[in-house]
């Protein structure tokens, strides 16, 4: 006998989604993370002037609007053959790292931490039970938003960035404020990383199934790199390809029950080629945050090095460490900014194909454009939640199977399923763009 269990509206995530569990003869047949919103950015961007596209696509998401805008600018400039000065690149990256700080603070402290401390009331209960930690969390989130605001002139949907330039250049005083904020973030993050270890003890860990092959996709944008790498669970590189070769290596599968697609590696096929992206994947990255000497001194970093005990909570550990690392990167990038190099000439009559890639807070973000004489002829977007989508569904089935009782999911199982989704920090606006 077949039975469907509907867990309506996964909570404490960005957007709306239902979870369907299908049970047959006492066993879980399927678990589906249903994303049913659709907005069509890829379609209604066709025919529009490229100058307006970065500001349009930033409306895909209010949390990582700057990341979408920077990826869009990179794609347009690649397609038009525009090489922007390093100072512009650095400031754009600082803006994106500001979003890392803000987004990670929101995800860790306000969306997932309540699960670990039994705060069913979410952040409002946390304010009563852990006021000092909550105050620090608000400060971190505000700091990240302020960095974005200083460079983009708005904390969400920036207006200061343009193709080949800054439409409104930051001032020396604004960069000094960015530096001051970042030093404060680094200090706060170091303190919190030491305090938060007790909430990541592994007592309630959701372990990645040891018999399930897991692949981790990252993008390395360091000078001379510009490459995608795919790691296995043990940290071995099992595939690599260039930014230009992205579409030759990554395809998408669709399902009739969700608007969120399922990207996968063509050479591996589906489902073997499904990948995870985001903070946990970046822990494998060469030259990434785990290679930072200061981060190596944190006990939480040592927990990540034991890959045999890999669990979903590792995502949250990575988010904490990445807040610190983002501050490190910002301070480094600020050292090489020349405010006299804030624009280059752009020929908007050129045609071409461009791909813009970066690591957004939740993972790899790809904007691929075909440009016809300054207008968008075709747009393709792949975002982090799409990459993680297949594994979210797989893991939901695994968790549900362990908590099925008399044809229903136990209360503990429902709580774990909700926590499983939240730890991935899905952004459903981005996933269906």
C-alpha positions, 0 to 999 in steps of 0.5 A: 500500500502506498501513502504520501506524507506531506510536510508543509512549508520547510521553515527557517529557509529563504523561500517556500518549499514543501516536503513530500515523503512517499511510503510503500509497504512500510518503507520510504519509496521517495522523498521530494523537496518541492520548489514550486515558485517560478519567475523566469529571469532567463526568459524575460532578460532576452532582448534587453540591453546588457547595461541593465542586466546586472541590476535586473538579475540582482533582484533574483535574491535579496541575500546575495544580490551583489553576488548575482550582480558581480557574476553578471558583470563578469559574464558581460565583460567576458562576452564584450572582451572587456578587461577591468583593472584589478582595483575594480575586481578587488572591490567587487570581490570585497562586496561579495565577501561582505555578503558572505559575512552577512549571509553566514551570520544569518544562516548559522545563528538565526536559521540553524543554531536554534536546532542545536540549543532547543530554541523552537521559537527561533531567534526570538527565543535565542535572544532570551536564552543566549543574549550575548551570542545573539548580540554578536550575531546581529553585529556580524550581520550588520557589519557584512551589510554595511560593507556591501552598502559602502561599496554598492551604495545599498545593502541589497540590490547595489546600484554603484556597480556598472559594466567596466566601471563603478558608477559611483566610486567609493571614497578613501574614507569609505574604504577606511570604514570598510577596513575598520569594520573588517578588523572588528568582524575578525575579532568577533568571529575569532571569539565566537568560533571558540564559543560555538564549538560546544554547539557542534559537538556532533551529538545530533549529527546527520552523517553523510551516508558512508556508502554514498559517493559524494563529489564536491565542486569548487571554483578557484578564481586566484590569478593564474587559476580560473578553474573548476575542481571536483573533489571526492570525500577524501579530498582527491581531485577527480575532475577539473575543467576551465571556466570556458569548458563549463557548459561542456562538462555540466548538464541539467536534469529536470523533474516534473514535480519541481522548478529547481533543476538538477545539475550534474557532471556529464562525464559521470552521468546522473546520479553519479555526477551530482555534486555539492557546493558551498562552504563544505566544498570550499573546505577542500579548496586548494588555497582555501580557508583551511590552508590559512595559518590563523584558521588552522589554530582553531579547534573547529578546523581540526574537526573538519580535517577528519573526513571519515566523520563528515556530517551535515553539521560540517557545513555550519562549522565551515560557515563560522570559519569562513566569516573569519576568512572572509575578513582576512581576504577583505583586508588583503584585497584592500591593500591593492586598490587604486581609486584612480582606476575605476573605469575602462572604455566599453564597446556595447556594440560587440557580440560574443559569449561570456561566462561569469563565475564566482563563489557566492555565500552558498557556493558556485554561481554561474552566469552564462550569456550569449550577447548579440550587439549589446543585447542578451540573446540567451541567458543561462544561470546555475546557482548553488541551491540547484547544485545541492538540490539532488543531494538534498532529496537523497538525504531527505529520503535517507533520514526519513527511512530511519524515522518511519513508524507505522506508516508515518514519520516520527516527531523526531524524524520531522525535526531532523528533516527540517534541520537537514534542509536548513543546514544546506541553507537553500535559497529558493528564489535563486534556485528557480530564478 
